Structures are given as structure tokens and as C-alpha cells.
Amino acid sequence: MKRFADQGAVITGAGSGMGRSLAAGLAAEGARVCLVDRDEKSLAESVRLLGGPSPSVGSVLCDLTVDAEVSRMVQEAVRTLQRVDLLAHSAGAFRMGAIESLPVAELDFQYRVNTRAPYALTQTLLPELRKSRGQVLFVNSSAGLAAGAKWGAYSATKAALKMLADSLRAEVNADGIRVLSIFPGRTAGPMQEQIHRLENRPYHADRLLQPDSVAAMALDALALPRTAEVTDVSIRPMMKSG
Ligand SMILES: NC(=O)c1ccc[n+]([C@@H]2O[C@H](COP(=O)([O-])OP(=O)(O)OC[C@H]3O[C@@H](n4cnc5c(N)ncnc54)[C@H](OP(=O)(O)O)[C@@H]3O)[C@@H](O)[C@H]2O)c1
């Protein structure tokens, strides 16, 4: 028996990186998946890699910072999935800069993607998650637990996301809903390529944490019997970059 058989899952950021890996892992384990991202090409590529479009692999294009698009996306996702057992938040944005110089607009932008969008989407999907006694996964970051120089704005939006996850857990556990935050370190993919460029250091994808490893760890936690709840998981590359 596949571990997520007949479950419906909405995955944001599914056009790339960890979101794509989560969608692939869930589909391979029997879930019907609705992939969400804002870039048409990367979203289509993820769907293709999962063998879709098909009744079990669908997608909705959505900019998660636009409330009207989120409402429309949720309607579409619920219509096609019939039920939503898992909401996985993986979409995220990163901007680097010292507090002295990073424009406030860049803090606002990251807040909208990393904090506000998961809040709004979770709120919109909660009635469905209550019906299914479902699960919510927040892909947070090691930077949401500790901030370094030039990471303040990003870290603040991710630390806030942890607080939202913790609060949500306290509110919905009684309804049978589980809430998991994962805190990956540097994970190979376009976001880390961008960060390495900004840090002026060579990018070696093979030395970093792999998105499939993060997804595998998350799925193991989400598949545990309902007598258990994994709340927070940190996962880091074996080779530390200092
Ligand atoms: N990579 C790391 O080292 C690392 C480590 C710890 C935590 N994280 C977090 O883990 C999550 C996944 O990271 P990743 O490395 O897989 O990143 P990624 O490859 O950049 O994937 C993130 C996806 O989210 C999409 N997205 C961004 N803003 C969106 C919006 N407003 N509406 C819809 N989709 C949007 C991106 O689209 P665009 O490409 O068009 O922006 C991209 O396809 C993020 O939340 C990130 O903050 C990453």
C-alpha cells in the first residue's frame, strides 16, 4: 500500500527545488497532486516530469502574493483534487543585504512571499483540511532559527513563519490536523545558486543538501501513524560551508 494513496495534496513552489521534489515524492507514493507556482514554464516542466497532466497530476498557475489568485487557485485545486489532505508550502523568496542598505521594499517583498502568502493560503484551505483531518507542511529554513549578517530580512520572515506554524498547531491539533516545520540548510537548486553568486563563492551542487533528501525526510514524518506528530525537523548538508 502506498503511503499517500488517495490523498490530495497542494504543493506550492512546485515548479522548482524542494517543491518539485515534494510533489514527485507524493505522486510516487500514491497522492493526487496539485502543483502550484508562478512560472508557467517551470510548472509545466514539473508536471511533465511527474508524467502529467493527468487525473492525478494537475497544476495551477498562481502568484501567491495576490489574494485573488490564491482564492481562484484554491477553488481550482479543491475542484480537481476533491479533497485536500496535505498543504505543503515550499514557495519562497530570498534577498540578501545588510539592514543598513537593503531597501525596506525588499523586506516587504520577502514578507509577502515567505510569511503572508502561507498565512493567507492556510487560512483559505483550513475548511478543507478540517474535513480531511489533514496536514500542513511549512518549508522553513535554518535561517528561520538563527540569523547571520546580511540575512536579517529573510531570516525575520522565516522566523515569523515558524511562529505561524506553532500557533496553527496549537489551534488545529484538536481537530486532528498535524503541522510540521522543516528547517533545511543550504540545499542545491536555483535559490542556492543565486546565494552563492551574491556571496561570491563557487557553487558546487553536489556538496549541498539535495532537495530529494529534504522531501524524503518530510514524507517520512508526514506518513507516521496519527498517534505521533513531528513538529520541527532540522536537516543540514553533511559538508558545512561555515
Ligand atoms: N535552497 C536553499 O538552500 C534553502 C534552504 C532553506 C530553506 N529554503 C526554503 O525552502 C523553500 C524552497 O526552496 P528552493 O531551494 O526549492 O527554492 P526554489 O528552487 O527557488 O523554488 C521556489 C519556488 O517558489 C516559487 N515562488 C516564489 N515566489 C512565488 C510566488 N509569489 N507565487 C508562487 N510561486 C512563487 C519560485 O518561483 P520563481 O523562480 O519564479 O521565483 C520557485 O519556483 C523556500 O521557501 C526557501 O526559502 C531554501
PDBQT file of the ligand as one rigid body, heavy atoms in Angstrom, charges set to zero:
ROOT
HETATM    1  N1  LIG A 301      17.666  26.498  -1.283  1.00  0.00    +0.000 N 
HETATM    2  C1  LIG A 301      18.034  26.551  -0.023  1.00  0.00    +0.000 C 
HETATM    3  O1  LIG A 301      19.236  26.452   0.295  1.00  0.00    +0.000 OA
HETATM    4  C2  LIG A 301      17.014  26.693   1.052  1.00  0.00    +0.000 A 
HETATM    5  C3  LIG A 301      17.405  26.402   2.359  1.00  0.00    +0.000 A 
HETATM    6  C4  LIG A 301      16.463  26.506   3.378  1.00  0.00    +0.000 A 
HETATM    7  C5  LIG A 301      15.172  26.858   3.090  1.00  0.00    +0.000 A 
HETATM    8  N2  LIG A 301      14.808  27.154   1.821  1.00  0.00    +0.000 N 
HETATM    9  C6  LIG A 301      13.395  27.472   1.590  1.00  0.00    +0.000 C 
HETATM   10  O2  LIG A 301      12.849  26.304   1.013  1.00  0.00    +0.000 OA
HETATM   11  C7  LIG A 301      11.821  26.634   0.089  1.00  0.00    +0.000 C 
HETATM   12  C8  LIG A 301      12.133  26.023  -1.255  1.00  0.00    +0.000 C 
HETATM   13  O3  LIG A 301      13.421  26.495  -1.671  1.00  0.00    +0.000 OA
HETATM   14  P1  LIG A 301      14.058  26.016  -3.045  1.00  0.00    +0.000 P 
HETATM   15  O4  LIG A 301      15.512  26.000  -2.898  1.00  0.00    +0.000 OA
HETATM   16  O5  LIG A 301      13.334  24.813  -3.529  1.00  0.00    +0.000 OA
HETATM   17  O6  LIG A 301      13.699  27.310  -3.938  1.00  0.00    +0.000 OA
HETATM   18  P2  LIG A 301      13.401  27.445  -5.496  1.00  0.00    +0.000 P 
HETATM   19  O7  LIG A 301      14.071  26.368  -6.272  1.00  0.00    +0.000 OA
HETATM   20  O8  LIG A 301      13.691  28.877  -5.813  1.00  0.00    +0.000 OA
HETATM   21  O9  LIG A 301      11.822  27.185  -5.555  1.00  0.00    +0.000 OA
HETATM   22  C9  LIG A 301      10.911  28.087  -5.005  1.00  0.00    +0.000 C 
HETATM   23  C10 LIG A 301       9.763  28.220  -5.969  1.00  0.00    +0.000 C 
HETATM   24  O10 LIG A 301       8.792  29.108  -5.393  1.00  0.00    +0.000 OA
HETATM   25  C11 LIG A 301       8.329  29.954  -6.428  1.00  0.00    +0.000 C 
HETATM   26  N3  LIG A 301       7.747  31.201  -5.952  1.00  0.00    +0.000 N 
HETATM   27  C12 LIG A 301       8.401  32.253  -5.425  1.00  0.00    +0.000 A 
HETATM   28  N4  LIG A 301       7.548  33.249  -5.183  1.00  0.00    +0.000 NA
HETATM   29  C13 LIG A 301       6.317  32.822  -5.557  1.00  0.00    +0.000 A 
HETATM   30  C14 LIG A 301       5.034  33.402  -5.581  1.00  0.00    +0.000 A 
HETATM   31  N5  LIG A 301       4.828  34.668  -5.174  1.00  0.00    +0.000 N 
HETATM   32  N6  LIG A 301       3.987  32.683  -6.047  1.00  0.00    +0.000 NA
HETATM   33  C15 LIG A 301       4.192  31.414  -6.480  1.00  0.00    +0.000 A 
HETATM   34  N7  LIG A 301       5.383  30.807  -6.503  1.00  0.00    +0.000 NA
HETATM   35  C16 LIG A 301       6.445  31.512  -6.057  1.00  0.00    +0.000 A 
HETATM   36  C17 LIG A 301       9.585  30.233  -7.238  1.00  0.00    +0.000 C 
HETATM   37  O11 LIG A 301       9.270  30.785  -8.479  1.00  0.00    +0.000 OA
HETATM   38  P3  LIG A 301      10.304  31.871  -9.133  1.00  0.00    +0.000 P 
HETATM   39  O12 LIG A 301      11.522  31.085  -9.507  1.00  0.00    +0.000 OA
HETATM   40  O13 LIG A 301       9.538  32.414 -10.272  1.00  0.00    +0.000 OA
HETATM   41  O14 LIG A 301      10.596  32.887  -8.054  1.00  0.00    +0.000 OA
HETATM   42  C18 LIG A 301      10.191  28.839  -7.313  1.00  0.00    +0.000 C 
HETATM   43  O15 LIG A 301       9.669  28.103  -8.386  1.00  0.00    +0.000 OA
HETATM   44  C19 LIG A 301      11.750  28.158   0.093  1.00  0.00    +0.000 C 
HETATM   45  O16 LIG A 301      10.721  28.563   0.947  1.00  0.00    +0.000 OA
HETATM   46  C20 LIG A 301      13.099  28.581   0.640  1.00  0.00    +0.000 C 
HETATM   47  O17 LIG A 301      13.011  29.830   1.274  1.00  0.00    +0.000 OA
HETATM   48  C21 LIG A 301      15.708  27.060   0.799  1.00  0.00    +0.000 A 
ENDROOT
TORSDOF 0
